Amino acid sequence: MNLTGEELRAYREGRISAREDGLLVPLTGQYRARIAMWLIAPGRTWPEEELRLLRQVAHLIGIEYERVQGQRHLAVRSLMSGPAG
């Protein structure tokens, strides 16, 4: 998927980008989005209430993603430091 300059700015700012073929939904948590969901929905219009709900869900998914990444980071650090002793 190729993003326009405006779509890339929206992604970096955590804003949803609507195209005629779907939505790009950044998964922001506490930090800036590192991943996004692409929702395929050709020709669909998105009422503001649905977009608000999507932003909330995307934020919750983003928080969970960050939590899992943090746990993985700590697990790798623990493995690399060797046995405690």
C-alpha positions in Angstrom: 0.0 0.0 0.0 1.4 3.4 -0.9 0.5 6.3 1.3 0.1 9.9 0.2 1.9 12.5 2.2 -1.3 13.5 4.0 -2.0 9.9 4.9 1.5 9.4 6.2 1.1 12.6 8.4 -2.3 11.3 9.6 -0.7 7.9 10.5 2.1 9.6 12.4 -0.4 11.7 14.3 -2.6 8.7 15.0 -5.5 9.9 12.9 -7.7 7.6 10.8 -7.3 8.0 7.0 -10.3 7.3 4.9 -10.0 6.2 1.2 -12.8 5.2 -1.1 -11.6 1.6 -0.7 -11.3 1.5 3.1 -9.7 3.0 6.2 -6.2 3.1 7.6 -6.5 2.9 11.4 -3.2 3.6 13.3 -3.0 1.6 16.5 -1.8 4.2 19.0 -1.3 3.4 22.6 0.7 5.6 25.0 3.2 6.2 22.2 3.1 7.0 18.5 1.6 4.2 16.3 4.0 1.6 15.0 1.4 -0.5 13.3 -2.0 0.0 11.7 -5.1 -1.9 10.6 -6.4 -1.6 7.1 -10.2 -2.1 7.0 -11.4 -2.9 3.5 -14.7 -1.3 2.8 -15.1 -0.1 -0.8 -17.6 2.8 -1.1 -18.6 2.8 2.5 -19.3 6.0 4.4 -18.3 6.2 8.0 -20.5 8.1 10.4 -18.6 10.1 13.1 -19.9 7.8 15.8 -18.4 4.7 14.2 -15.1 6.6 13.7 -15.1 7.5 17.3 -15.6 3.9 18.3 -12.9 2.8 15.9 -10.4 5.3 17.5 -11.3 3.9 20.9 -10.8 0.3 19.8 -7.6 1.2 18.0 -6.2 2.8 21.2 -7.0 -0.2 23.3 -5.4 -2.5 20.7 -2.4 -0.2 20.6 -2.0 -0.3 24.4 -2.1 -4.1 24.4 0.5 -4.2 21.6 2.8 -2.0 23.6 2.3 -4.1 26.7 3.2 -7.3 24.8 6.2 -5.7 23.2 7.4 -4.5 26.6 7.1 -8.0 28.0 9.0 -9.5 25.1 11.7 -6.9 25.6 12.0 -7.7 29.3 12.1 -11.5 28.5 14.9 -11.0 26.0 16.9 -8.9 28.4 16.5 -11.5 31.1 17.7 -14.3 28.7 20.6 -12.2 27.6 21.8 -11.4 31.1 22.0 -15.1 32.0 21.1 -16.8 35.2 20.8 -14.6 38.3 23.3 -15.5 40.9 
